[in-house]
Amino acid sequence: MWKQAALKILWGGGRARPLLFFSLLFLIVVFLASWFKAEGIKSVFDYDNKLAADMEGLKKLQAENEALREKIRSVRDGSYLMEKYAREKLLMARQNEVVFRFSEEPAPDKQP
């Protein structure tokens, strides 16, 4: 019985048919207006995507910061890395140590 009443409202004549049409039209207009409005549904999805990208970038930066902190800790705590940096970057040597430096200049041509 309720199925017949629902079918009569949806497909039958009378006052219910224009009411249903205008209700659907109103819902479509409201949805489209909320989708394309500056603070609408689409902007919420855009903000969600931007937030996800920013969170991924933040995780990468946190991992990079942690790696740098670990490097700083190892330089402060261990003398091996400090000596390695002094030798490689600053070209330093220990006292009474002989250091050989090679240049990549071409050798002079010898005439036989």
C-alpha positions as CSV (number, residue, x, y, z in Angstrom):
1,M,0.0,0.0,0.0
2,W,2.8,2.4,0.8
3,K,4.5,1.5,-2.4
4,Q,1.5,2.5,-4.4
5,A,1.3,5.8,-2.5
6,A,5.0,6.5,-3.2
7,L,4.6,5.7,-6.9
8,K,1.5,7.9,-7.1
9,I,3.4,10.8,-5.5
10,L,6.5,10.3,-7.8
11,W,4.8,9.5,-11.1
12,G,1.2,10.4,-10.6
13,G,-0.3,13.8,-11.3
14,G,-1.6,16.3,-8.8
15,R,0.2,18.7,-6.5
16,A,3.0,16.4,-5.5
17,R,4.7,16.3,-8.9
18,P,5.5,20.1,-9.1
19,L,6.6,20.0,-5.5
20,L,9.0,17.2,-6.1
21,F,10.4,18.9,-9.3
22,F,11.0,22.2,-7.5
23,S,12.5,20.4,-4.5
24,L,15.0,18.6,-6.7
25,L,15.7,21.8,-8.6
26,F,16.3,23.6,-5.4
27,L,18.7,20.9,-4.1
28,I,20.6,21.0,-7.4
29,V,21.0,24.8,-7.3
30,V,22.1,24.7,-3.6
31,F,24.7,22.0,-4.4
32,L,26.1,23.8,-7.4
33,A,26.2,27.1,-5.5
34,S,28.0,25.4,-2.6
35,W,30.4,23.7,-5.0
36,F,31.5,26.8,-6.9
37,K,31.4,29.3,-4.1
38,A,34.7,30.6,-2.7
39,E,34.1,28.9,0.7
40,G,32.2,26.0,-0.8
41,I,32.7,22.2,-0.9
42,K,35.3,22.3,-3.6
43,S,37.6,24.6,-1.5
44,V,37.3,22.1,1.4
45,F,38.6,19.3,-0.9
46,D,41.4,21.6,-2.2
47,Y,42.4,22.5,1.4
48,D,42.4,18.8,2.3
49,N,44.8,18.0,-0.6
50,K,47.0,21.0,0.2
51,L,47.1,19.9,3.9
52,A,48.1,16.3,2.9
53,A,50.9,17.7,0.7
54,D,52.1,20.0,3.5
55,M,52.1,17.2,6.0
56,E,54.2,15.0,3.7
57,G,56.7,17.9,3.3
58,L,56.7,18.4,7.0
59,K,57.6,14.7,7.6
60,K,60.4,14.9,5.1
61,L,61.8,18.0,6.9
62,Q,61.5,16.4,10.3
63,A,63.5,13.4,9.0
64,E,66.1,15.7,7.5
65,N,66.3,17.6,10.8
66,E,66.7,14.4,12.8
67,A,69.5,13.3,10.5
68,L,71.3,16.6,10.9
69,R,70.8,16.4,14.7
70,E,72.4,13.0,14.7
71,K,75.3,14.2,12.7
72,I,75.8,17.1,15.1
73,R,75.6,14.7,18.1
74,S,78.2,12.4,16.5
75,V,80.6,15.3,15.8
76,R,80.3,16.6,19.4
77,D,80.6,13.2,21.1
78,G,83.1,11.4,18.9
79,S,86.6,12.5,18.1
80,Y,86.7,10.3,14.9
81,L,84.3,12.4,12.9
82,M,85.8,15.6,14.2
83,E,89.2,14.5,13.0
84,K,87.8,13.3,9.7
85,Y,86.1,16.7,9.0
86,A,89.3,18.5,10.0
87,R,91.4,16.4,7.6
88,E,89.0,16.4,4.7
89,K,87.4,19.8,4.8
90,L,90.0,22.0,6.5
91,L,93.1,20.1,5.1
92,M,94.6,19.8,8.5
93,A,97.2,17.3,9.7
94,R,98.5,16.1,13.1
95,Q,101.8,17.3,14.5
96,N,104.9,15.7,12.9
97,E,102.7,14.1,10.2
98,V,103.7,14.2,6.6
99,V,101.0,14.9,4.1
100,F,101.3,14.4,0.4
101,R,99.2,16.5,-2.0
102,F,98.9,15.6,-5.6
103,S,97.8,17.9,-8.3
104,E,96.1,17.0,-11.5
105,E,98.3,19.1,-13.7
106,P,99.5,17.3,-16.8
107,A,103.2,16.3,-16.8
108,P,105.5,18.2,-19.1
109,D,106.3,16.6,-22.4
110,K,109.8,15.0,-22.6
111,Q,111.7,15.2,-25.8
112,P,113.9,12.1,-26.5
